Amino acid sequence: MEFNEFLKYFKTKPFIDSRIFSDLGDSKQLILNQVNKWQKKELIFSLKRGLYLFSDVYKEYPDLNLVANTLVQPSYLSMEYALGYYNLIPEAVFTYTSVTSKKTKQYRNKLGFFTYSHITEKRFFGYRKEAKGFFIAEPEKALLDYIYFKTNITEIGKIYFQENLRLQNIENISLSKIENYGKKFNSSKIFKAIKELKKEWKKL
């Protein structure tokens, strides 16, 4: 297969997925060999094994939030990235942090660094679909996911949210939703964090 044929076929698709190479007429292995050559020429590049994008000379990159969702499915953006997205922490976040019901994984490619933390099915909730088509945790779930994965229970105290996490704009978080989601989490760490969060709300 010539590159122009390949480009014409995949240009309307968000990603180049090797799982459908067998639909292109040539043998899948032959196309994979061609893909390896095109990568060396920097016509396309790999996001992970079996998933590729064209160089931006040929096609604009998809939204990186959508890339994060696609690398591991099912998954949704959460923790630091989502907290930054909602302006709940002051730091800029450059790692695309996600939660998945699949295995914990991470990928580094030309577009960035993407991490995935495993969570049980019963705790895989509290996310929504944004207008651009990607899934991201609601603010409340992003905070609870962060506490669950990134915080030692001994760290949670009266100064944790101000000095460690440096949480801001908490008036944009629903305390009732935090409490409801906390019950679904059923974690002693989460229960302790919610208790401290309530103290912060009283200061508003």
Contact map, one row per residue, 1 for C-alpha under 8 A:
111011000000000000000000010000100100000000000000000000000000000000000000000000000000000000000000000000000000000000000000000000000000000000000000000000000000000000000000000000000000000000000000000000000000
111111000000000000000000000000000000000000000000000000000000000000000000000000000000000000000000000000000000000000000000000000000000000000000000000000000000000000000000000000000000000000000000000000000000
111111100000000000000000000000000000010000000000000000000000000000000000000000000000000000000000000000000000000000000000000000000000000000000000000000000000000000000000000000000000000000000000000000000000
011111110000000000000000000000000000000000000000000000000000000000000000000000000000000000000000000000000000000000000000000000000000000000000000000000000000000000000000000000000000000000000000000000000000
111111111000000000000000000000000000000000000000000000000000000000000000000000000000000000000000000000000000000000000000000000000000000000000000000000000000000000000000000000000000000000000000000000000000
111111111100000000000000000000000000000000000000000000000000000000000000000000000000000000000000000000000000000000000000000000000000000000000000000000000000000000000000000000000000000000000000000000000000
001111111110000000000000000000000000000000000000000000000000000000000000000000000000000000000000000000000000000000000000000000000000000000000000000000000000000000000000000000000000000000000000000000000000
000111111111000000000000000000000000000000000000000000000000000000000000000000000000000000000000000000000000000000000000000000000000000000000000000000000000000000000000000000000000000000000000000000000000
000011111111000000000000000000000000000000000000000000000000000000000000000000000000000000000000000000000000000000000000000000000000000000000000000000000000000000000000000000000000000000000000000000000000
000001111111111100000000000000000000000000000000000000000000000000000000000000000000000000000000000000000000000000000000000000000000000000000000000000000000000000000000000000000000000000000000000000000000
000000111111110000000000000000000000000000000000000000000010000000000000000000000000000000000000000000000000000000000000000000000000000000000000000000000000000000000000000000000000000000000000000000000000
000000011111110000000000000000000000000000000000000000000000000000000000000000000000000000000000000000000000000000000000000000000000000000000000000000000000000000000000000000000000000000000000000000000000
000000000111111100000000000000000000000000000000000000000000000000000000000000000000000000000000000000000000000000000000000000000000000000000000000000000000000000000000000000000000000000000000000000000000
000000000111111100000000000000000000000000000000000000000000010000000000000000000000000000000000000000000000000000000000000000000000000000000000000000000000000000000000000000000000000000000000000000000000
000000000100111110000000000000000000000000000000001110000000000000000000000000000000000000000000000000000000000000000000000000000000000000000000000000000000000000000000000000000000000000000000000000000000
000000000100111111000000000000000000000000000000001111000000000000000000000000000000000000000000000000000000000000000000000000000000000000000000000000000000000000000000000000000000000000000000000000000000
000000000000001111111000000000000000000000000000011100000000000000000000000000000000000000000000000000000000000000000000000000000000000000000000000000000000000000000000000000000000000000000000000000000000
000000000000000111111000000000010000000000000000011000000000000000000000000000000000000000000000000000000000000000000000000000000000000000000000000000000000000000000000000000000000000000000000000000000000
000000000000000011111100000000000000000000000000010000000000000000000000000000000000000000000000000000000000000000000000000000000000000000000000000000000000000000000000000000000000000000000000000000000000
000000000000000011111111000000000000000000000000000000000000000000000000000000000000000000000000000000000000000000000000000000000000000000000000000000000000000000000000000000000000000000000000000000000000
000000000000000011111111001100100000000000000000000000000000000000000000000000000000000000000000000000000000000000000000000000000000000000000000000000000000000000000000000000000000000000000000000000000000
000000000000000000111111111100000000000000000000000000000000000000000000000000000000000000000000000000000000000000000000000000000000000000000000000000000000000000000000000000000000000000000000000000000000
000000000000000000011111100000000000000000000000000000000000000000000000000000000000000000000000000000000000000000000000000000000000000000000000000000000000000000000000000000000000000000000000000000000000
000000000000000000011111111000000000000000000000000000000000000000000000000000000000000000000000000000000000000000000000000000000000000000000000000000000000000000000000000000000000000000000000000000000000
000000000000000000000111111000000000000000000000000000000000000000000000000000000000000000000000000000000000000000000000000000000000000000000000000000000000000000000000000000000000000000000000000000000000
100000000000000000000101111101100000000000000000000000000000000000000000000000000000000000000000000000000000000000000000000000000000000000000000000000000000000000000000000000000000000000000000000000000000
000000000000000000001101111111100000000000000000000000000000000000000000000000000000000000000000000000000000000000000000000000000000000000000000000000000000000000000000000000000000000000000000000000000000
000000000000000000001100011111110000000000000000000000000000000000000000000000000000000000000000000000000000000000000000000000000000000000000000000000000000000000000000000000000000000000000000000000000000
000000000000000000000000001111111000000000000000000000000000000000000000000000000000000000000000000000000000000000000000000000000000000000000000000000000000000000000000000000000000000000000000000000000000
000000000000000000000000011111111100000000000000000000000000000000000000000000000000000000000000000000000000000000000000000000000000000000000000000000000000000000000000000000000000000000000000000000000000
100000000000000000001000011111111110000000000000000000000000000000000000000000000000000000000000000000000000000000000000000000000000000000000000000000000000000000000000000000000000000000000000000000000000
000000000000000001000000000111111111000000000000000000000000000000000000000000000000000000000000000000000000000000000000000000000000000000000000000000000000000000000000000000000000000000000000000000000000
000000000000000000000000000011111111100000000000000000000000000000000000000000000000000000000000000000000000000000000000000000000000000000000000000000000000000000000000000000000000000000000000000000000000
100000000000000000000000000001111111110000000000000000000000000000000000000000000000000000000000000000000000000000000000000000000000000000000000000000000000000000000000000000000000000000000000000000000000
000000000000000000000000000000111111111000010000000000000000000000000000000000000000000000000000000000000000000000000000000000000000000000000000000000000000000000000000000000000000000000000000000000000000
000000000000000000000000000000011111111100000000000000000000000000000000000000000000000000000000000000000000000000000000000000000000000000000000000000000000000000000000000000000000000000000000000000000000
000000000000000000000000000000001111111110000000000000000000000000000000000000000000000000000000000000000000000000000000000000000000000000000000000000000000000000000000000000000000000000000000000000000000
001000000000000000000000000000000111111111110000000000000000000000000000000000000000000000000000000000000000000000000000000000000000000000000000000000000000000000000000000000000000000000000000000000000000
000000000000000000000000000000000011111111111100000000000000000000000000000000000000000000000000000000000000000000000000000000000000000000000000000000000000000000000000000000000000000000000000000000000000
000000000000000000000000000000000001111111100000000000000000000000000000000000000000000000000000000000000000000000000000000000000000000000000000000000000000000000000000000000000000000000000000000000000000
000000000000000000000000000000000000111111110000000000000000000000000000000000000000000000000000000000000000000000000000000000000000000000000000000000000000000000000000000000000000000000000000000000000000
000000000000000000000000000000000000011111111000000000100000000000000000000000000000000000000000000000000000000000000000000000000000000000000000000000000000000000000000000000000000000000000000000000000000
000000000000000000000000000000000000011111111000000001100000000000000000000000000000000000000000000000000000000000000000000000000000000000000000000000000000000000000000000000000000000000000000000000000000
000000000000000000000000000000000010011011111100000111100000000000000000000000000000000000000000000000000000000000000000000000000000000000000000000000000000000000000000000000000000000000000000000000000000
000000000000000000000000000000000000001001111110000111100000000000000000000000000000000000000000000000000000010000000000000000000000000000000000000000000000000000000000000000000000000000000000000000000000
000000000000000000000000000000000000001000011111111110000000000000000000000000000000000000000000000000000000100000000000000000000000000000000000000000000000000000000000000000000000000000000000000000000000
000000000000000000000000000000000000000000001111101110000000000000000010000000000000000000000000000000000011111000000000000000000000000000000000000000000000000000000000000000000000000000000000000000000000
000000000000000000000000000000000000000000000111111100000000000000000010000000000000000000000000000000000010100000000000000000000000000000000000000000000000000000000000000000000000000000000000000000000000
000000000000000000000000000000000000000000000111111000000000000000000000000000000000000000000000000000000000000000000000000000000000000000000000000000000000000000000000000000000000000000000000000000000000
000000000000000011100000000000000000000000000101111100000000000000000000000000000000000000000000000000000000000000000000000000000000000000000000000000000000000000000000000000000000000000000000000000000000
000000000000001111000000000000000000000000000111111110000000000000000000000000000000000000000000000000000000000000000000000000000000000000000000000000000000000000000000000000000000000000000000000000000000
000000000000001110000000000000000000000000011111011111000000000000000000000000000000000000000000000000000000000000000000000000000000000000000000000000000000000000000000000000000000000000000000000000000000
000000000000001100000000000000000000000000011110001111100000100000000000000000000000000000000000000000000000000000000000000000000000000000000000000000000000000000000000000000000000000000000000000000000000
000000000000000100000000000000000000000000111000000111111110100000000000000000000000000000000000000000000000000000000000000000000000000000000000000000000000000000000000000000000000000000000000000000000000
000000000000000000000000000000000000000001111000000011111110000000000000000000000000000000000000000000000000000000000000000000000000000000000000000000000000000000000000000000000000000000000000000000000000
000000000000000000000000000000000000000000000000000001111111100000000000000000000000000000000000000000000000000000000000000000000000000000000000000000000000000000000000000000000000000000000000000000000000
000000000000000000000000000000000000000000000000000001111111000000000000000000000000000000000000000000000000000000000000000000000000000000000000000000000000000000000000000000000000000000000000000000000000
000000000000000000000000000000000000000000000000000001111111000000000000000000000000000000000000000000000000000000000000000000000000000000000000000000000000000000000000000000000000000000000000000000000000
000000000010000000000000000000000000000000000000000001111111100000000000000000000000000000000000000000000000000000000000000000000000000000000000000000000000000000000000000000000000000000000000000000000000
000000000000000000000000000000000000000000000000000000011111110000000000000000000000000000000000000000000000000000000000000000000000000000000000000000000000000000000000000000000000000000000000000000000000
000000000000000000000000000000000000000000000000000011010011111100000000000000000000000000000000000000000000000000000000000000000000000000000000000000000000000000000000000000000000000000000000000000000000
000000000000010000000000000000000000000000000000000000000001111101100000000000000000000000000000000000000000000000000000000000000000000000000000000000000000000000000000000000000000000000000000000000000000
000000000000000000000000000000000000000000000000000000000000111111100000000000000000000000000000000000000000000000000000000000000001000000000000000000000000000000000000000000000000000000000000000000000000
000000000000000000000000000000000000000000000000000000000000111111110000000000000000000000000000000000000000001000000000000000000000000000000000000000000000000000000000000000000000000000000000000000000000
000000000000000000000000000000000000000000000000000000000000001111111000000010000000000000000001000000000000000000000000000000000000010000000000000000000000000000000000000000000000000000000000000000000000
000000000000000000000000000000000000000000000000000000000000011111111100000000000000000000000000000000000000000000000000000000000001111000000000000000000000000000000000000000000000000000000000000000000000
000000000000000000000000000000000000000000000000000000000000011111111110000000000000000000000000000000000000000000000000000000000000000000000000000000000000000000000000000000000000000000000000000000000000
000000000000000000000000000000000000000000000000000000000000000111111111000110000000000000000001010000000000000001000000000000000000000000000000000000000000000000000000000000000000000000000000000000000000
000000000000000000000000000000000000000000000000000000000000000011111111111110000000000000000000000000000000000000000000000000000000011000000000000000000000000000000000000000000000000000000000000000000000
000000000000000000000000000000000000000000000000000000000000000001111111100000000000000000000000000000000000000000000000000000000000000000000000000000000000000000000000000000000000000000000000000000000000
000000000000000000000000000000000000000000000011000000000000000000111111100000000000000000000000000000000000000000000000000000000000000000000000000000000000000000000000000000000000000000000000000000000000
000000000000000000000000000000000000000000000000000000000000000000011111111000000000000000000000000101000000000000010000000000000000000000000000000000000000000000000000000000000000000000000000000000000000
000000000000000000000000000000000000000000000000000000000000000000001111111000000000000000000000000101000000000000000000000000000000000000000000000000000000000000000000000000000000000000000000000000000000
000000000000000000000000000000000000000000000000000000000000000000001001111100000000000000000000000111000000000000000000000000000000000000000000000000000000000000000000000000000000000000000000000000000000
000000000000000000000000000000000000000000000000000000000000000000001001111110000000000000000000011110000000000000010000000000000000001000000000000000000000000000000000000000000000000000000000000000000000
000000000000000000000000000000000000000000000000000000000000000000011000011111000000000000000000011100000000000000000000000000100000011110000000000000000000000000000000000000000000000000000000000000000000
000000000000000000000000000000000000000000000000000000000000000010011000001111101100000000000001111000000000000000000000000000000000001110000000000000000000000000000000000000000000000000000000000000000000
000000000000000000000000000000000000000000000000000000000000000000000000000111111110000000000000111000000000000000000000000000000000000110001100110000000000000000000000000000000000000000000000000000000000
000000000000000000000000000000000000000000000000000000000000000000000000000011111110000000000000110000000000000000000000000000000000000000000111110000000000000000000000000000000000000000000000000000000000
000000000000000000000000000000000000000000000000000000000000000000000000000001111111000000001000100000000000000000000000000000000000000000000100010000000000000000000000000000000000000000000000000000000000
000000000000000000000000000000000000000000000000000000000000000000000000000011111111100000001111110000000000000000000000000000000000000000000000000000000000000000000000000000000000000000000000000000000000
000000000000000000000000000000000000000000000000000000000000000000000000000011111111110000000000100000000000000000000000000000000000000110100100000000000000000000000000000000000000000000000000000000000000
000000000000000000000000000000000000000000000000000000000000000000000000000001111111111110000000000000000000000000000000000000000000000000100110000000000000000000000000000000000000000000000000000000000000
000000000000000000000000000000000000000000000000000000000000000000000000000000011111111111111000000000000000000000000000000000000000000000000000000000000000000000000000000000000000000000000000000000000000
000000000000000000000000000000000000000000000000000000000000000000000000000000001111111100000000000000000000000000000000000000000000000000000000000000000000000000000000000000000000000000000000000000000000
000000000000000000000000000000000000000000000000000000000000000000000000000000000111111100000000000000000000000000000000000000000000000000100000000000000000000000000000000000000000000000000000000000000000
000000000000000000000000000000000000000000000000000000000000000000000000000000000011111111000000000000000000000000000000000000000000000000000000000000000000000000000001100000000000000000000000000000000000
000000000000000000000000000000000000000000000000000000000000000000000000000000000011111111000000000000000000000000000000000000000000000000000000000000000000000000000011110000000000000000000000000000000000
000000000000000000000000000000000000000000000000000000000000000000000000000000000011001111100000000000000000000000000000000000000000000000000000000000000000000000001111000000000000000000000000000000000000
000000000000000000000000000000000000000000000000000000000000000000000000000000000001001111110000000000000000000000000000000000000000000000000000000000000000000000000111000000000000000000000000000000000000
000000000000000000000000000000000000000000000000000000000000000000000000000000000001000011111000000000000000000000000000000000000000000000000000000000000000000000000000000000000000000000000000000000000000
000000000000000000000000000000000000000000000000000000000000000000000000000000000001000001111100000000000000000000000000000000000000000000000000000000000000000000000000000000000000000000000000000000000000
000000000000000000000000000000000000000000000000000000000000000000000000000000011001000000111111000000000000000000000000000000000000000000000000000000000000000000000000000000000000000000000000000000000000
000000000000000000000000000000000000000000000000000000000000000000000000000000001000000000011111000000000000000110000000000000000000000000000000000000000000000000000000000000000000000000000000000000000000
000000000000000000000000000000000000000000000000000000000000000000000000000000001000000000001111100000000000000111100000000000000000000000000000000000000000000000000000000000000000000000000000000000000000
000000000000000000000000000000000000000000000000000000000000000010010000000010001000000000001111110000000000000111100000000000000000000000000000000000000000000000000000000000000000000000000000000000000000
000000000000000000000000000000000000000000000000000000000000000000000000000011111100000000000011111000000000000001111000000000000000000000000000000000000000000000000000000000000000000000000000000000000000
000000000000000000000000000000000000000000000000000000000000000000010000001111101000000000000001111100000000000001111000000000000000000000000000000000000000000000000000000000000000000000000000000000000000
000000000000000000000000000000000000000000000000000000000000000000000000001111000000000000000000111110000000000000011110000100000000000000000000000000000000000000000000000000000000000000000000000000000000
000000000000000000000000000000000000000000000000000000000000000000000001111100000000000000000000011111110000000000011110000100000000000000000000000000000000000000000000000000000000000000000000000000000000
000000000000000000000000000000000000000000000000000000000000000000000000011000000000000000000000001111100000000000000111100100000000000000000000000000000000000000000000000000000000000000000000000000000000
000000000000000000000000000000000000000000000000000000000000000000000001110000000000000000000000000111110000000000000110000000000000000000000000000000000000000000000000000000000000000000000000000000000000
000000000000000000000000000000000000000000000000000000000000000000000000000000000000000000000000000111111000000000011100000000000000000000000000000000000000000000000000000000000000000000000000000000000000
000000000000000000000000000000000000000000000000000000000000000000000000000000000000000000000000000101111100000000111100000000000000000000000000000000000000000000000000000000000000000000000000000000000000
000000000000000000000000000000000000000000000000000000000000000000000000000000000000000000000000000000111110000000111000000000000000000000000000000000000000000000000000000000000000000000000000000000000000
000000000000000000000000000000000000000000000000000000000000000000000000000000000000000000000000000000011111000011110000000000000000000000000000000000000000000000000000000000000000000000000000000000000000
000000000000000000000000000000000000000000000011000000000000000000000000000000000000000000000000000000001111100011100000000000000000000000000000000000000000000000000000000000000000000000000000000000000000
000000000000000000000000000000000000000000000010000000000000000000000000000000000000000000000000000000000111111111000000000000000000000000000000000000000000000000000000000000000000000000000000000000000000
000000000000000000000000000000000000000000000111000000000000000000000000000000000000000000000000000000000011111110000000000000000000000000000000000000000000000000000000000000000000000000000000000000000000
000000000000000000000000000000000000000000001010000000000000000000000000000000000000000000000000000000000001111100000000000000000000000000000000000000000000000000000000000000000000000000000000000000000000
000000000000000000000000000000000000000000000010000000000000000100000000000000000000000000000000000000000001111110000000000000000000000000000000000000000000000000000000000000000000000000000000000000000000
000000000000000000000000000000000000000000000000000000000000000000000000000000000000000000000111000000000001111111000000000000000000000000000000000000000000000000000000000000000000000000000000000000000000
000000000000000000000000000000000000000000000000000000000000000000000000000000000000000000000111000000000111101111100000000000000000000000000000000000000000000000000000000000000000000000000000000000000000
000000000000000000000000000000000000000000000000000000000000000000010000000000000000000000000011110000000111000111110000000000000000000000000000000000000000000000000000000000000000000000000000000000000000
000000000000000000000000000000000000000000000000000000000000000000000000000000000000000000000011110000011110000011111000000000000000000000000000000000000000000000000000000000000000000000000000000000000000
000000000000000000000000000000000000000000000000000000000000000000000001001000000000000000000000111100111100000001111100000000000000000000000000000000000000000000000000000000000000000000000000000000000000
000000000000000000000000000000000000000000000000000000000000000000000000000000000000000000000000111100111000000000111110000000000000000000000000000010000000000000000000000000000000000000000000000000000000
000000000000000000000000000000000000000000000000000000000000000000000000000000000000000000000000001111110000000000011111000000000000000000000000000000000000000000000000000000000000000000000000000000000000
000000000000000000000000000000000000000000000000000000000000000000000000000000000000000000000000001111000000000000001111101100000000000000000000000000000000000000000000000000000000000000000000000000000000
000000000000000000000000000000000000000000000000000000000000000000000000000000000000000000000000000010000000000000000111111100000000000000000000000000000000000000000000000000000000000000000000000000000000
000000000000000000000000000000000000000000000000000000000000000000000000000000000000000000000000000010000000000000000011111100000000000000000000000000000000000000000000000000000000000000000000000000000000
000000000000000000000000000000000000000000000000000000000000000000000000000000000000000000000000000000000000000000000001111110000000000000000000000000000000000000000000000000000000000110000000000000000000
000000000000000000000000000000000000000000000000000000000000000000000000000000000000000000000000000000000000000000000011111110000000000000000000000000000000000000000000000000000000000110000000000000000000
000000000000000000000000000000000000000000000000000000000000000000000000000000000000000000000000001110000000000000000011111111000000000000000000000000000000000000000000000000000000000000000000000000000000
000000000000000000000000000000000000000000000000000000000000000000000000000000000000000000000000000000000000000000000000011111100000000000001000000000000000000000000000000000000000000000000000000000000000
000000000000000000000000000000000000000000000000000000000000000000000000000000000000000000000000000000000000000000000000000111110000000011011000000000000000000000000000000000000000100000000000000000000000
000000000000000000000000000000000000000000000000000000000000000000000000000100000000000000000000000000000000000000000000000011111000001111001000000000000000000000000000000000000000000000000000000000000000
000000000000000000000000000000000000000000000000000000000000000000000000000000000000000000000000000000000000000000000000000001111100001111000000000000000000000000000000000000000000000000000000000000000000
000000000000000000000000000000000000000000000000000000000000000000000000000000000000000000000000000000000000000000000000000000111110111100000000000000000000000000000000000000000000000000000000000000000000
000000000000000000000000000000000000000000000000000000000000000000000000000000000000000000000000000000000000000000000000000000011111111100000000000000000000000000000000000000000000000000000000000000000000
000000000000000000000000000000000000000000000000000000000000000000000000000000000000000000000000000000000000000000000000000000001111110000000000000000000000000000000000000000000000000000000000000000000000
000000000000000000000000000000000000000000000000000000000000001001000000000000000000000000000000000000000000000000000000000000000111110000000000000000000000000000000000000000000000000000000000000000000000
000000000000000000000000000000000000000000000000000000000000000001000000000000000000000000000000000000000000000000000000000000001111111000000000000000000000000000000000000000000000000000000000000000000000
000000000000000000000000000000000000000000000000000000000000000011001000000100000000000000000000000000000000000000000000000000001111111100000000000000000000000000000000000000000000000000000000000000000000
000000000000000000000000000000000000000000000000000000000000000001001000001110000000000000000000000000000000000000000000000000111100111110000000000000000000000000000000000000000000000000000000000000000000
000000000000000000000000000000000000000000000000000000000000000000000000000111000100000000000000000000000000000000000000000000111100011111000000000000000000000000000000000000000000000000000000000000000000
000000000000000000000000000000000000000000000000000000000000000000000000000111000100000000000000000000000000000000000000000001110000001111111100000000000000000000000000000000000000000000000000000000000000
000000000000000000000000000000000000000000000000000000000000000000000000000000000000000000000000000000000000000000000000000001110000000111111100000000000000000000000000000000000000000000000000000000000000
000000000000000000000000000000000000000000000000000000000000000000000000000000000110010000000000000000000000000000000000000000000000000011111110000000000000000000000000000010000000000000000000000000000000
000000000000000000000000000000000000000000000000000000000000000000000000000000000000000000000000000000000000000000000000000001000000000011111111000000000000000000000000000011001100100000000000000000000000
000000000000000000000000000000000000000000000000000000000000000000000000000001000000000000000000000000000000000000000000000011100000000011111111100000000000000000000000000000000100100000000000000000000000
000000000000000000000000000000000000000000000000000000000000000000000000000001110110000000000000000000000000000000000000000000000000000011111111110000000000000000000000000000000000000000000000000000000000
000000000000000000000000000000000000000000000000000000000000000000000000000000100010000000000000000000000000000000000000000000000000000000111111111000000000000000000000000000000000000000000000000000000000
000000000000000000000000000000000000000000000000000000000000000000000000000000100000000000000000000000000000000000000000000000000000000000011111111100000000000000000000000000000100010000000100000000000000
000000000000000000000000000000000000000000000000000000000000000000000000000001100000000000000000000000000000000000000000000000000000000000001111111110000000000000000000000000000000000000000000000000000000
000000000000000000000000000000000000000000000000000000000000000000000000000001110000000000000000000000000000000000000000000000000000000000000111111111100000000000000000000000000000000000000000000000000000
000000000000000000000000000000000000000000000000000000000000000000000000000000000000000000000000000000000000000000000000000000000000000000000011111111100000000000000000000000000000000000001100100000000000
000000000000000000000000000000000000000000000000000000000000000000000000000000000000000000000000000000000000000000000000000000000000000000000001111111100000000000000000000000000000000000001100000000000000
000000000000000000000000000000000000000000000000000000000000000000000000000000000000000000000000000000000000000000001000000000000000000000000000111111100000000000000000000000000000000000000000000000000000
000000000000000000000000000000000000000000000000000000000000000000000000000000000000000000000000000000000000000000000000000000000000000000000000011111110000000000000000000000000000000000000000000000000000
000000000000000000000000000000000000000000000000000000000000000000000000000000000000000000000000000000000000000000000000000000000000000000000000011111111011000000000000000000000000000000000000000000000000
000000000000000000000000000000000000000000000000000000000000000000000000000000000000000000000000000000000000000000000000000000000000000000000000000001111111000000000000000000000000000000001000000000000000
000000000000000000000000000000000000000000000000000000000000000000000000000000000000000000000000000000000000000000000000000000000000000000000000000000111111000000000000000000000000000000001001000000000000
000000000000000000000000000000000000000000000000000000000000000000000000000000000000000000000000000000000000000000000000000000000000000000000000000000011111100000000000000000000000000000000000000000000000
000000000000000000000000000000000000000000000000000000000000000000000000000000000000000000000000000000000000000000000000000000000000000000000000000000111111100100000000000000000000000000000000000000000000
000000000000000000000000000000000000000000000000000000000000000000000000000000000000000000000000000000000000000000000000000000000000000000000000000000111111111100000000000000000000000000000001100100000000
000000000000000000000000000000000000000000000000000000000000000000000000000000000000000000000000000000000000000000000000000000000000000000000000000000000111111100000000000000000000000000000000100100000000
000000000000000000000000000000000000000000000000000000000000000000000000000000000000000000000000000000000000000000000000000000000000000000000000000000000001111110000000000000000000000000000000000100100000
000000000000000000000000000000000000000000000000000000000000000000000000000000000000000000000000000000000000000000000000000000000000000000000000000000000001111111110000000000000000000000000000000000000000
000000000000000000000000000000000000000000000000000000000000000000000000000000000000000000000000000000000000000000000000000000000000000000000000000000000011111111111100000000000000000000000000000000000000
000000000000000000000000000000000000000000000000000000000000000000000000000000000000000000000000000000000000000000000000000000000000000000000000000000000000011111111110000000000000000000000000000010000000
000000000000000000000000000000000000000000000000000000000000000000000000000000000000000000000000000000000000000000000000000000000000000000000000000000000000001111111111000000000000000000000000000000000000
000000000000000000000000000000000000000000000000000000000000000000000000000000000000000000000000000000000000000000000000000000000000000000000000000000000000001111111100000000000000000000000000000000000000
000000000000000000000000000000000000000000000000000000000000000000000000000000000000000000000000000000000000000000000000000000000000000000000000000000000000001111111100000000000000000000000000000000000000
000000000000000000000000000000000000000000000000000000000000000000000000000000000000000010000000000000000000000000000000000000000000000000000000000000000000000111111110000000000000000000000000000000000000
000000000000000000000000000000000000000000000000000000000000000000000000000000000000000011000000000000000000000000000000000000000000000000000000000000000000000111111111000000000000000000000000000000000000
000000000000000000000000000000000000000000000000000000000000000000000000000000000000000111000000000000000000000000000000000000000000000000000000000000000000000011001111110000000000000000000000000000000000
000000000000000000000000000000000000000000000000000000000000000000000000000000000000001111000000000000000000000000000000000000000000000000000000000000000000000001000111110000000000000000000000000000000000
000000000000000000000000000000000000000000000000000000000000000000000000000000000000001100000000000000000000000000000000000000000000000000000000000000000000000000000011111110000000000000000000000000000000
000000000000000000000000000000000000000000000000000000000000000000000000000000000000000100000000000000000000000000000000000000000000000000000000000000000000000000000011111110000000000000000000000000001000
000000000000000000000000000000000000000000000000000000000000000000000000000000000000000000000000000000000000000000000000000000000000000000000000000000000000000000000000111111000000000000000000000000001001
000000000000000000000000000000000000000000000000000000000000000000000000000000000000000000000000000000000000000000000000000000000000000000000000000000000000000000000000111111000000000000000000000000000000
000000000000000000000000000000000000000000000000000000000000000000000000000000000000000000000000000000000000000000000000000000000000000000110000000000000000000000000000111111100100000000000000000000000000
000000000000000000000000000000000000000000000000000000000000000000000000000000000000000000000000000000000000000000000000000000000000000000010000000000000000000000000000001111111100000000000000000000000000
000000000000000000000000000000000000000000000000000000000000000000000000000000000000000000000000000000000000000000000000000000000000000000000000000000000000000000000000000011111110000000000000000001000000
000000000000000000000000000000000000000000000000000000000000000000000000000000000000000000000000000000000000000000000000000000000000000000000000000000000000000000000000000001111111000000000000000000000000
000000000000000000000000000000000000000000000000000000000000000000000000000000000000000000000000000000000000000000000000000000000000000000010000000000000000000000000000000001111111100000000000000000000000
000000000000000000000000000000000000000000000000000000000000000000000000000000000000000000000000000000000000000000000000000000000000000000011001000000000000000000000000000011111111110000000000010000000000
000000000000000000000000000000000000000000000000000000000000000000000000000000000000000000000000000000000000000000000000000000000000000000000000000000000000000000000000000000111111111000000000010000000000
000000000000000000000000000000000000000000000000000000000000000000000000000000000000000000000000000000000000000000000000000000000000000000000000000000000000000000000000000000011111111100000000000000000000
000000000000000000000000000000000000000000000000000000000000000000000000000000000000000000000000000000000000000000000000000001000000000000011000000000000000000000000000000000001111111110000000000000000000
000000000000000000000000000000000000000000000000000000000000000000000000000000000000000000000000000000000000000000000000000000000000000000000001000000000000000000000000000000000111111111100110010000000000
000000000000000000000000000000000000000000000000000000000000000000000000000000000000000000000000000000000000000000000000000000000000000000000000000000000000000000000000000000000011111111000000000000000000
000000000000000000000000000000000000000000000000000000000000000000000000000000000000000000000000000000000000000000000000011000000000000000000000000000000000000000000000000000000001111111000000000000000000
000000000000000000000000000000000000000000000000000000000000000000000000000000000000000000000000000000000000000000000000011000000000000000000000000000000000000000000000000000000000111111100100000000000000
000000000000000000000000000000000000000000000000000000000000000000000000000000000000000000000000000000000000000000000000000000000000000000000000000000000000000000000000000000000000011111110110000000000000
000000000000000000000000000000000000000000000000000000000000000000000000000000000000000000000000000000000000000000000000000000000000000000000000000000000000000000000000000000000000010011111110000000000000
000000000000000000000000000000000000000000000000000000000000000000000000000000000000000000000000000000000000000000000000000000000000000000000000000000000000000000000000000000000000000001111111000000000000
000000000000000000000000000000000000000000000000000000000000000000000000000000000000000000000000000000000000000000000000000000000000000000000000001100011000000000000000000000000000000000111111100000000000
000000000000000000000000000000000000000000000000000000000000000000000000000000000000000000000000000000000000000000000000000000000000000000000001001100000000000000000000000000000000010011111111110000000000
000000000000000000000000000000000000000000000000000000000000000000000000000000000000000000000000000000000000000000000000000000000000000000000000000000000000000000000000000000000000010001111111111000000000
000000000000000000000000000000000000000000000000000000000000000000000000000000000000000000000000000000000000000000000000000000000000000000000000000000001001000000000000000000000000000000011111111100000000
000000000000000000000000000000000000000000000000000000000000000000000000000000000000000000000000000000000000000000000000000000000000000000000000001000000001100000000000000000000000000000001111111110000000
000000000000000000000000000000000000000000000000000000000000000000000000000000000000000000000000000000000000000000000000000000000000000000000000000000000000000000000000000000000110010000000111111111000000
000000000000000000000000000000000000000000000000000000000000000000000000000000000000000000000000000000000000000000000000000000000000000000000000000000000000000000000000000000000000000000000011111111100000
000000000000000000000000000000000000000000000000000000000000000000000000000000000000000000000000000000000000000000000000000000000000000000000000000000000001110000000000000000000000000000000001111111110000
000000000000000000000000000000000000000000000000000000000000000000000000000000000000000000000000000000000000000000000000000000000000000000000000000000000000000010000000000000000000000000000000111111111000
000000000000000000000000000000000000000000000000000000000000000000000000000000000000000000000000000000000000000000000000000000000000000000000000000000000000000000000000000000100000000000000000011111111100
000000000000000000000000000000000000000000000000000000000000000000000000000000000000000000000000000000000000000000000000000000000000000000000000000000000000010000000000000000000000000000000000001111111110
000000000000000000000000000000000000000000000000000000000000000000000000000000000000000000000000000000000000000000000000000000000000000000000000000000000000000000000000000000000000000000000000000111111111
000000000000000000000000000000000000000000000000000000000000000000000000000000000000000000000000000000000000000000000000000000000000000000000000000000000000000000000000011000000000000000000000000011111111
000000000000000000000000000000000000000000000000000000000000000000000000000000000000000000000000000000000000000000000000000000000000000000000000000000000000000000000000000000000000000000000000000001111111
000000000000000000000000000000000000000000000000000000000000000000000000000000000000000000000000000000000000000000000000000000000000000000000000000000000000000000000000000000000000000000000000000000111111
000000000000000000000000000000000000000000000000000000000000000000000000000000000000000000000000000000000000000000000000000000000000000000000000000000000000000000000000001000000000000000000000000000011111
